[in-house]
Amino acid sequence: MTTDTPHATAGRPADTAALVAAIGARFERLPLCRWHVTVRLIIGAVTFFEAFDQLLIAYALPELRAEWHLSTGQTTSLITVGSVGMLFGALLSGRLADRIGRVKVIAACIALSGVCSLLLTLCSSPGPFMALRFVQGLAIGGEVPVAATFIAEITRAHKRGRFVLLYELVFPAGLTACAVLAWWLMPLLGWRWMFGLAAIPGVLCVLVVRCVPESPRWLADHGRHEEALATMASIEAKVEKITGEPLPQPAPAAPVARESHARSGLRELLTGRYRKRTLVVCALWFCGYFVNYGISSWLPTIYGSRFHLDLSDALLYSTVTSCAGFLGCLVVALTVDRIGRRHTVTWCLGGAALCLLLLGLFAGGSASSVLIWTSLSAVFFFGANICLYLYTPELFPTRMRALGTSLGGAVNRLGVILGPIVVGAVYAGGALGTVFVTLAVVALVGSLTAGVAAEETSGRQLEDVAP
């Protein structure tokens, strides 16, 4: 193992730039091994259960409507209040993670989410339930983009897409597990038991704090040079022990000069070279999740009220769609390094638009046709959405990577909020076909945006993409 990284301690900008570049070069020489997989599994377990918590409301909703005699407006509020919390949580967590560190924010979010799940089991009316869902949304919206940022920062450029997206598969896996367990347990035990089970993973916060090191890239960028060097050396020692071979020398790394407003956060995201990137990824996040949650939040209710399926069958049909989406995520994870980020998002959103358009115009007359075409579309829009968790952190520098990723996460919450609202409003008028045509148009807008304006980042080191 070599330790020829600049040993700066004064925290001057030139020293910091040199150390950030050197840390990046040292990560590039690390072979992917059990250390990476272990960290990915720990953070992945956190993200898995956050996904479980996020979608649980959709499967509890039919029972909650009956128990509390909810109107359509109240039902929509129950669906969207958590997403409003996620919007604010994403914005707050990005700023916090860029200031105090990635690992601290991830651990705090999972602890808060677990406590909220436990308290939700005690609710007996919509008011307290919605308040707790808002707070839980803060935690879920905060954890997911920061976790994506952290995983990107510990991974080298070679096959980064495959490695990161195999981690990101835990999110749709959590959604799928939620669907399967809800289909099985909800009719037997009721919604309170489901939220009680969702509280258990809160203890993972202890494992995160004890076993996951802070990002050396973040430590170096914040002038904590000795900590960055020590953490990087510790990681290298573990990798050498696991592989049984000495590490190669890191490639020479030239520091990139920062612009004068490099610490201004949101202002820099919206000016200079990063403005176009920010606007493009925000549009992609919005379109992808507008479609995703416009469909998934209402499917159980549509199957029950429109096609008169019982609760078990409605949940089973929705579960099939979630499983199809997971398959799409897996295909994207295995192919994104060859196809590229830009083409993946373009063609996936385009495929979703085509499926939904055909469903809306020709195939919405039966539950089975809705099942088939929504499942096909889920293969595509799940694939596009998971790619954004890889693509967005690559576009921004370490000093504001979490903020940039979280801003995308916040905008996706706008899609998550507005998607169910728009679907609810259109569906209230009885126009099921119009629902799917509307979603098709949104997916097409996202596809065109990616095809025309997105930049390609495949195979490039983070510091080269975003100095």
Secondary structure as UniProt FT lines:
FT   HELIX           13..28
FT   HELIX           34..68
FT   HELIX           72..100
FT   HELIX           102..120
FT   TURN            121..122
FT   HELIX           126..153
FT   TURN            158..159
FT   HELIX           160..168
FT   HELIX           170..189
FT   HELIX           191..199
FT   HELIX           200..203
FT   HELIX           204..211
FT   HELIX           216..221
FT   TURN            222..223
FT   HELIX           225..243
FT   TURN            260..263
FT   HELIX           266..269
FT   HELIX           273..296
FT   TURN            297..298
FT   HELIX           299..305
FT   TURN            306..307
FT   HELIX           311..339
FT   HELIX           341..362
FT   HELIX           367..394
FT   HELIX           398..400
FT   HELIX           401..428
FT   TURN            429..430
FT   HELIX           432..453
FT   TURN            458..459
FT   HELIX           462..465
//
